[in-house]
């Protein structure tokens, strides 16, 4: 780069995804590479890439995703404030408004994706968003791709992820893992004893998780002596905030964390896209139910331990 500018030229036989990054490997910028002219503008507000129908399609799709993320960040902050105020009604209102926003954004996003099922951009989008996308939606969109797009590396990565998700289905044995508890001792899932075991993935900063915790406290109180064991896995990165949340919520069961947040290997192992996320197991770690919460979880545990 000279005087803030750079130029590169060339041609490709078929469109592909390329990346521009700094010499140190930071700042990965995706470029939908095809034989046309591009302009890349970088500044304090971010990076904008313009040029080519494939890049335009990606930009249009990404703007929808970014707007949803901005709204989610705003909602999370509002939820934290409402939680600190102890205003349950306000928290519920914020959650309801956000769900309506998500519904509209998702419809617009799906419409935009429908234009890309015959393009390599469609496979790229699925591969880069698959960890945040609900499994049923990912299945649906993968099936929408043309066969020649499914043969490309990005789409193959999506298929591999979907096969991983199949591991976390009812009837399968839950993947085993070992993690430290809040006292620094190692706990291995397969060695935890209980007629029924509930894995609860959460974090101190997660509003919906904190809303659900009183239900778990009630559940544990009612069924611990009958054979229920709860193992909570926190996606916190700050040990003090994790431990403070445990005290505030009255968590007395096994609580684990590697303090790696969303980068924890257990996130990929259990292939979930959001928290709270629960997995209900029998004594042999066989999966009985996935992602039950509230009344549905209470009812299922009562049924199993009657």
C-alpha positions as CSV (number, residue, x, y, z in Angstrom):
1,X,0.0,0.0,0.0
2,X,1.3,3.4,-1.0
3,X,-0.2,6.7,0.2
4,X,-3.2,4.8,1.4
5,X,-3.9,3.1,-1.9
6,X,-3.2,-0.3,-3.5
7,X,-4.1,-1.9,-6.8
8,X,-4.1,-5.6,-8.0
9,X,-5.2,-7.1,-11.3
10,X,-5.9,-10.6,-12.7
11,X,-8.6,-12.9,-13.9
12,X,-10.4,-16.0,-12.7
13,X,-11.9,-18.9,-14.7
14,X,-14.8,-19.2,-12.3
15,X,-16.1,-16.9,-9.5
16,X,-14.6,-17.6,-6.1
17,X,-14.2,-16.2,-2.6
18,X,-11.0,-14.4,-1.9
19,X,-9.8,-12.5,1.2
20,X,-7.7,-9.4,1.7
21,X,-5.8,-9.1,4.9
22,X,-2.9,-7.3,6.4
23,X,0.6,-8.6,6.4
24,X,0.1,-9.7,10.0
25,X,-3.0,-11.6,9.1
26,X,-5.5,-9.3,10.8
27,X,-8.6,-7.7,9.2
28,X,-9.9,-10.4,7.0
29,X,-12.0,-8.8,4.2
30,X,-14.1,-11.1,2.0
31,X,-14.2,-10.4,-1.7
32,X,-16.5,-12.2,-4.2
33,X,-13.9,-12.5,-6.8
34,X,-15.1,-12.4,-10.5
35,X,-13.8,-10.6,-13.6
36,X,-14.9,-7.1,-13.0
37,X,-13.7,-3.9,-11.4
38,X,-13.8,-3.5,-7.6
39,X,-13.4,-0.6,-5.2
40,X,-12.4,-1.2,-1.6
41,X,-12.8,1.7,0.9
42,X,-11.4,1.4,4.4
43,X,-11.8,3.9,7.2
44,X,-12.8,4.5,10.8
45,X,-16.4,3.3,10.1
46,X,-15.2,0.0,8.6
47,X,-14.6,-1.5,5.2
48,X,-16.8,-1.3,2.1
49,X,-16.3,-3.5,-1.0
50,X,-18.2,-2.6,-4.1
51,X,-18.2,-4.0,-7.6
52,X,-19.6,-7.1,-9.3
53,X,-23.1,-8.7,-9.0
54,X,-21.8,-11.4,-6.5
55,X,-20.3,-8.8,-4.2
56,X,-23.5,-6.7,-4.4
57,X,-25.6,-9.7,-3.5
58,X,-23.4,-10.5,-0.5
59,X,-23.5,-6.8,0.7
60,X,-27.3,-6.8,0.5
61,X,-27.6,-10.0,2.5
62,X,-25.0,-8.9,5.1
63,X,-26.7,-5.6,5.7
64,X,-29.8,-7.5,6.9
65,X,-27.7,-9.7,9.2
66,X,-25.8,-6.6,10.5
67,X,-29.0,-4.7,11.3
68,X,-30.3,-7.7,13.2
69,X,-27.1,-7.9,15.2
70,X,-27.1,-4.2,16.0
71,X,-30.7,-4.6,17.3
72,X,-29.7,-7.6,19.3
73,X,-26.8,-5.7,20.9
74,X,-29.2,-2.9,21.8
75,X,-31.7,-5.4,23.3
76,X,-29.1,-7.1,25.4
77,X,-28.1,-3.8,26.9
78,X,-31.7,-3.0,27.6
79,X,-32.3,-6.4,29.2
80,X,-29.3,-6.0,31.5
81,X,-30.6,-2.6,32.6
82,X,-34.1,-4.0,33.2
83,X,-32.7,-7.0,35.1
84,X,-30.7,-4.7,37.3
85,X,-33.8,-2.8,38.0
86,X,-35.7,-6.0,38.8
87,X,-38.3,-5.0,36.2
88,X,-39.7,-8.4,34.9
89,X,-42.5,-6.7,32.9
90,X,-40.0,-4.5,31.1
91,X,-37.8,-7.5,30.3
92,X,-40.8,-9.3,28.8
93,X,-41.8,-6.3,26.7
94,X,-38.3,-5.9,25.3
95,X,-38.1,-9.6,24.5
96,X,-41.5,-9.5,22.7
97,X,-40.5,-6.5,20.6
98,X,-37.2,-8.1,19.6
99,X,-38.9,-11.3,18.5
100,X,-41.2,-9.3,16.2
101,X,-38.2,-7.5,14.8
102,X,-36.4,-10.8,14.2
103,X,-39.4,-12.3,12.5
104,X,-39.5,-9.5,9.9
105,X,-35.8,-9.5,9.4
106,X,-35.7,-13.3,9.0
107,X,-38.4,-13.1,6.2
108,X,-36.4,-10.4,4.4
109,X,-33.2,-12.4,4.9
110,X,-34.8,-15.6,3.5
111,X,-36.1,-13.7,0.4
112,X,-32.6,-12.4,-0.2
113,X,-31.0,-15.8,0.2
114,X,-33.5,-17.3,-2.3
115,X,-31.8,-15.3,-5.0
116,X,-28.5,-16.9,-4.2
117,X,-29.2,-20.7,-4.3
118,X,-27.6,-21.0,-7.8
119,X,-24.5,-18.9,-6.8
120,X,-21.3,-19.7,-4.9
121,X,-22.3,-16.7,-2.7
122,X,-25.1,-18.8,-1.3
123,X,-22.7,-21.6,-0.2
124,X,-20.4,-18.9,1.3
125,X,-23.2,-17.3,3.3
126,X,-24.3,-20.6,4.7
127,X,-20.7,-21.6,5.7
128,X,-20.0,-18.3,7.4
129,X,-23.4,-18.1,9.3
130,X,-24.0,-21.8,10.0
131,X,-23.0,-21.6,13.7
132,X,-25.5,-18.8,14.4
133,X,-28.3,-20.3,12.2
134,X,-31.0,-22.6,13.7
135,X,-30.5,-26.2,12.5
136,X,-33.9,-26.5,10.8
137,X,-33.2,-23.3,8.8
138,X,-29.7,-24.4,7.9
139,X,-31.1,-27.8,6.6
140,X,-33.7,-26.0,4.6
141,X,-31.3,-23.6,3.0
142,X,-28.7,-26.2,2.3
143,X,-31.3,-28.3,0.4
144,X,-32.2,-25.2,-1.6
145,X,-28.7,-25.0,-3.1
146,X,-28.0,-26.2,-6.6
147,X,-26.1,-29.5,-6.8
148,X,-23.1,-27.8,-8.4
149,X,-22.9,-25.4,-5.4
150,X,-23.2,-28.3,-2.9
151,X,-20.0,-29.7,-4.5
152,X,-18.0,-26.6,-3.5
153,X,-15.9,-26.5,-0.3
154,X,-18.1,-24.0,1.6
155,X,-21.2,-26.1,1.1
156,X,-19.4,-29.3,2.0
157,X,-18.4,-27.6,5.3
158,X,-22.1,-26.9,5.9
159,X,-23.0,-30.6,5.3
160,X,-20.3,-31.6,7.8
161,X,-21.7,-29.3,10.4
162,X,-25.2,-30.7,9.9
163,X,-23.8,-34.2,10.4
164,X,-22.2,-32.9,13.7
165,X,-25.6,-31.5,14.8
166,X,-27.1,-35.0,14.3
167,X,-24.9,-36.2,17.2
168,X,-27.0,-34.1,19.5
169,X,-30.3,-35.7,18.8
170,X,-32.7,-37.7,21.0
171,X,-31.5,-41.3,21.4
172,X,-27.8,-40.6,20.8
173,X,-25.2,-40.7,23.6
174,X,-24.1,-37.2,24.5
175,X,-20.5,-36.3,23.7
176,X,-18.3,-36.5,26.8
177,X,-16.1,-33.7,28.0
178,X,-14.1,-32.6,31.0
179,X,-14.1,-29.1,32.4
180,X,-13.1,-27.3,35.6
181,X,-15.8,-26.3,38.2
182,X,-15.8,-23.0,40.0
183,X,-13.5,-24.4,42.7
184,X,-10.9,-25.5,40.1
185,X,-11.6,-29.2,40.2
186,X,-12.0,-31.3,37.0
187,X,-15.5,-32.7,36.3
188,X,-16.1,-35.3,33.6
189,X,-19.7,-35.6,32.3
190,X,-19.7,-39.4,32.0
191,X,-18.6,-39.6,35.7
192,X,-21.5,-37.5,37.0
193,X,-24.0,-39.7,38.8
194,X,-27.8,-39.2,38.5
195,X,-30.9,-40.9,37.3
196,X,-31.5,-37.9,35.1
197,X,-28.8,-35.3,34.2
198,X,-29.5,-31.8,32.8
199,X,-26.9,-29.9,30.9
200,X,-27.5,-26.2,31.1
201,X,-25.5,-23.9,28.8
202,X,-25.7,-20.3,30.0
203,X,-23.7,-17.1,30.8
204,X,-24.0,-14.4,33.4
205,X,-24.5,-11.7,30.7
206,X,-27.4,-13.7,29.0
207,X,-30.7,-12.1,30.0
208,X,-32.9,-15.1,28.9
209,X,-30.5,-17.4,30.8
210,X,-30.9,-15.4,34.0
211,X,-34.7,-15.4,33.6
212,X,-34.7,-19.2,33.3
213,X,-32.4,-19.9,36.3
214,X,-35.2,-19.6,38.9
215,X,-37.0,-22.4,37.1
216,X,-33.8,-24.5,37.5
217,X,-33.5,-23.6,41.2
218,X,-37.1,-24.8,41.7
219,X,-36.5,-28.0,39.6
220,X,-33.3,-28.9,41.6
221,X,-35.0,-28.3,44.9
222,X,-37.9,-30.5,44.0
223,X,-36.1,-33.4,42.3
224,X,-32.5,-33.5,43.6
225,X,-33.4,-36.2,46.1
226,X,-35.2,-38.2,43.5
227,X,-32.1,-38.5,41.2
228,X,-31.8,-35.2,39.3
229,X,-28.4,-33.8,38.8
230,X,-27.8,-30.4,37.0
231,X,-24.5,-29.5,35.3
232,X,-24.3,-25.9,34.2
233,X,-21.7,-24.9,31.7
234,X,-21.0,-21.1,31.6
235,X,-19.8,-19.3,28.5
236,X,-18.4,-16.5,30.6
237,X,-14.9,-15.2,30.1
238,X,-14.7,-13.4,33.4
239,X,-14.5,-15.7,36.4
240,X,-15.6,-13.1,38.9
241,X,-18.8,-12.3,36.9
242,X,-19.5,-16.0,36.5
243,X,-19.1,-16.7,40.2
244,X,-21.1,-13.6,41.2
245,X,-24.0,-14.7,39.0
246,X,-23.9,-18.1,40.7
247,X,-24.3,-16.5,44.1
248,X,-27.0,-14.1,42.9
249,X,-29.0,-16.8,41.3
250,X,-28.6,-19.4,44.1
251,X,-26.9,-22.0,41.9
252,X,-25.8,-24.8,44.2
253,X,-25.4,-27.6,41.7
254,X,-22.3,-28.4,39.6
255,X,-21.2,-25.3,37.6
256,X,-18.4,-25.5,35.1
257,X,-16.5,-23.2,32.7
258,X,-13.3,-23.0,30.8
259,X,-13.7,-19.2,30.5
260,X,-13.3,-19.3,26.8
261,X,-16.8,-18.0,26.0
262,X,-18.1,-18.9,22.5
263,X,-14.7,-20.2,21.6
264,X,-15.0,-23.1,24.1
265,X,-14.7,-26.5,22.4
266,X,-17.9,-27.5,24.1
267,X,-19.8,-25.1,21.9
268,X,-18.7,-26.9,18.7
269,X,-19.1,-30.3,20.4
270,X,-22.8,-29.6,21.2
271,X,-23.4,-27.5,18.0
272,X,-25.8,-25.0,19.6
273,X,-26.4,-21.6,18.2
274,X,-27.7,-19.7,21.2
275,X,-28.2,-19.8,25.0
276,X,-29.9,-20.8,27.1
277,X,-29.5,-24.3,25.7
278,X,-30.3,-27.5,27.6
279,X,-29.8,-31.3,27.0
280,X,-31.6,-33.8,29.2
281,X,-29.8,-37.1,29.7
282,X,-30.4,-40.5,31.4
283,X,-28.0,-42.2,33.7
284,X,-26.0,-43.6,30.7
285,X,-25.7,-40.1,29.0
286,X,-28.3,-41.0,26.4
287,X,-30.1,-37.9,25.2
288,X,-33.8,-37.7,26.2
289,X,-34.7,-34.2,25.1
290,X,-33.0,-31.1,23.7
291,X,-33.6,-27.4,24.6
292,X,-36.5,-27.8,27.0
293,X,-37.1,-24.9,29.3
294,X,-39.7,-23.6,31.8
295,X,-42.9,-25.5,32.2
296,X,-42.0,-28.0,29.4
297,X,-38.8,-28.9,31.3
298,X,-40.5,-29.2,34.7
299,X,-43.2,-31.5,33.1
300,X,-40.6,-33.8,31.4
301,X,-38.5,-34.2,34.6
302,X,-41.6,-34.9,36.6
303,X,-42.6,-37.5,34.1
304,X,-39.2,-39.2,34.2
305,X,-38.8,-39.2,38.0
306,X,-42.4,-40.0,39.0
